[in-house]
Every structure is written in structure tokens, then in C-alpha cells.
């Protein structure tokens, strides 16, 4: 979501933000979009082939409001042009049938060795965006942290629906559902935070990235929902741009992160029946950003997903539905599992 640290208001778009330049740099954006469009479209077509067509309205139009997640910079046309293979083997598996250890079976039957489970021993870090406590800790979350290429606020409040359902509540709920689905498949899941008493705010965006790095996560997903104008609808997945500066170097994760993001986008569309964002990403549901500390500082394949627009009444009706959130979690999980080769 938007990265100001005051509670957003329904009419807030025009006044808020360090993010403003993302949309006001129209010439830069136009160039970037021109470069990106064929690549994104190709990616989208590929994703749809893998995951089935998305329902909803793929129509694209100019965004009347600033987008989420802070920031100047915006899309980087140089990034992500060459998807690379996922880091996991793609072989199918006979899941749940590990080879017995110990002596051979008495029958003497040779038996076929079970294929290794591509999900066994894999670690996924889930980052529930924001924290419900951030609204009460402005001083702490406004502290600037180093994101390699720049300095930014430690964390932000996130947005809310017009009726007050907080993005941070949404992200935690979807993340927990996502964890349940992944753990049922045998994946080890870690959270960047649980918003419990030990975490009254944050963590800061640099720490969120560091958590995935330190455990050498096979995939990292940061869960969000957007907060732009009424009429802007749909999901989008944010991919890391190729950036280098200070402790940021995404050169090794741009390719696999794109693969991860394409998998998630396609499966999310399939399970939720919702369409890609109609206000950015040219209808692909994919956007490349170079201004997010959580991506710039990651050394592991990582994406953000903006599940919908909390400020749009129709999207909000979905985002506040537990049944829809379960579908959202399932779609994200399916994308991750596909990326891991499961
Ligand atoms: Zn957010």
C-alpha cells in the first residue's frame, strides 16, 4: 500500500506522498512501459497458458491516482527481461512416499525408488505487509533505513477499506491461510512477523528482507493490498528491478523472481477469478519496481502481491470476504509450489 504514515482517507490520493513521482513522471513511465509491454505481455501469455485464463477485466487505462508502495523510481524497463529457470527441480513427485530407511524388504522385491519430493526441505518466508500496530508507532516507523539505493521509512501503516478494515489485518489473515496450505504440502514456512506483543510495530523493511536472506529462503512473498482510487481494480505482482547500490544487488534474483511472480499471478487469477490490475501493468498483472527496500535488499527470489484495491467498493467486498481470502491464499500457494517444482 501507499507508504505514507498517516491513516489514509478516501480522498487522499492527491495529497499524499512521496510516491507521487511514480505517476507524474509520465515520459519516463511511457518509455518504461514501451520497453516492458512486450516482455510483460509475453510473460502474461505464458502464465495464462500455465494457469488458465483470468476472469475479469484486463482493460488498461491511465491511473488517476498514485499507486501503492511508495516511491519514486517506478518501473524499470531494463529489469526482468530474461526469465530464468526456477531454482528447484521441476520433476513431478510421488509425494508422501519416502523411501524406507533400514534393511531391504523381506520380499526381495526391488521396487521402484521414490522420486525425491521437490518440496521437502524447502523454506518459504511469508511477509505479512505492514503491522496493525504501525498506526500507533509513527515515530518508530518513520525512522529512515538504508535500502542500498536510497533511504526510506522503516515501515508504513498500509491502507484500509472505506469501512476501516486494515490492510495489515488483511495481510496477516491471508498469510496465515497461505502458511496452512504450504505446510500441508510439506514446505517449511517462516513469517517475518506475527504482529504479536513482541512486535508492536514493523519490522522495518530492511529487516523484512534480511529475514528471508538469513534463512536462505527458496521463495519469499510479501502480501499486500493496494489503496488507490475507486474504479481501480484487480491484483498485481511486483517484481524486483535490477538494482545495485550499497548493500542492494538484485542481479541474481531478477530472473527467478520473475518466474515466481508469473506463477503466482497466473494461479491467483485462476483461484480467485479476479483480473489483473486495470490501472497499471498494462493488463499483465506484473509490475517491476526499483524503489522497494523489501525487494532491493533481498538476495532470495522474492515478489510482492497486491491482492486488490481496498479503496474500491467491489474489490473491498472481495478482500473482506474470508472465502475470497482463502482462494487468494490458495492461488499464491499454488504459484509458490509450482515455482518450487511441486
Ligand atoms: Zn501494503
Boltz pocket constraint, residues with backbone or C-beta under 6 A from the ligand:
constraints:
  - pocket:
      binder: B
      contacts: [[A, 1], [A, 2], [A, 68], [A, 69], [A, 129], [A, 130], [A, 158], [A, 159], [A, 167], [A, 223], [A, 224], [A, 225]]
      max_distance: 6.0
